[in-house]
Amino acid sequence: MSVVLEKPKVTPEELLRLPKDRRYELVDGELVEKPMSWISGALMVRLGRFLDAYCEQHEAGSVSGSDARFRCFPDDPDKVRLPDLVFIRKERLTPELGTAGFISVPPDLVVEVLSPSDVSYEVDRRVQDYLSAGVKLVWVVHPQSRSVHVYRPGGQGVILSERDELDGEEVLPGFRLPVREIFRPLEQLPQKTGEKA
Amino acid sequence: VSDECGVGEAEGNAGGIVALAEGSPLRTGGRRTGGETYVLDFRSTDGATGAVFWSVYCEQHEAGSVSGSDARFRCFPDDPDKVRLPDLVFIRKERLTPELGTAGFISVPPDLVVEVLSPSDVSYEVDRRVQDYLSAGVKLVWVVHPQSRSVHVYRPGGQGVILSERDELDGEEVLPGFRLPVREIFRPLEQLPQKTGEKT
């Protein structure tokens, strides 16, 4: 029988003390780095702008970016995830949102914007984690295909293309945004020469 | 060999996978298996299940022909040299051509393509594959996600849907009358031993 050396598990408290130059999630005691890219960052800003405008107009709640660390997962109290964009409705805002620590309130909406190195299994795990934590709506933005995958707990999801409109449903009532608006920053990028599919 | 044919994909593979014979279904782009043999076993198990249901349907309805990941398609409008190997394909009876009987490339776009994801599949590459199939004229693409036990259904020019284990997969106009509970696809996962200490 071979001896397997267990890597020491990282605790959420240690995660808070790590340098801030990378985005780490904490899953099963291991640091999982979230892939980053210009494209995903640009689309986060773009979608965040529409969400923020909606919140201001409707006094609906609070939007945050990828600095918010969520520790709200029923299967593992030490799991920490960093959604790319989050929205929490006004009536669910808590004082802990004003601190530098973890947030134990599951968000109402989570948006993930994929980077070129994101692995499908890991994306599925993130979506499952958010839905089982009680998140009511998850949007996964796919820059490559210019589509948005919409997930809800216990219901069928949909895959929206640039011809479709994103709907805030009961989470952001009245929020409607043509999907193509999200991807407008891609039009400013120079084409990669010799790109192969 | 162009990079589309994916021989370079053997990089990063360890153990027995590199030793696969020439012509084995090494994937175009991104299907690196990281040398974990269980991935291959798992893939073939999964594919086999789908194929069984399907071949039953085809036999019953004399609908057409089903093939697995040995079929090389060269039918992509953006690049005449692009070659893709769908995990499972179906071509309707009236579109079957003699070239399907040869060992060469297939220039007829399939009617239905199924991709079953592996743990190392990269989302951007999966999206590229789906886009390629749809722009080649494939009418229905099912991407099977074992991790979330869901099936993502894509059609040209229409909204896609994400089906969970509570839902039923529908053959739509491509396989009229084909209906399969999604959970049936994932039954092989129940036979697999749980990987101890599984990490994400």
Interface residues (C-beta under 8 A of the other chain):
Chain A: V27 D28 E30 V32 L114 P116 S117 D118 V119 S120 Y121 E122 V123 D124 R125 V127 Q128 H142 P143 Q144 S145 S147 H149 V150 Y151 G154 Q156 G157 V158 I159 L160 S161 R163 D164 K196 A197
Chain B: D3 E4 G29 F76 D78 D79 K82 L117 P119 S120 D121 V122 S123 Y124 V126 D127 R128 V130 Q131 D132 H145 P146 Q147 S148 S150 H152 V153 Y154 G157 Q159 G160 V161 I162 L163 S164 R166 D167 E198 K199 T200
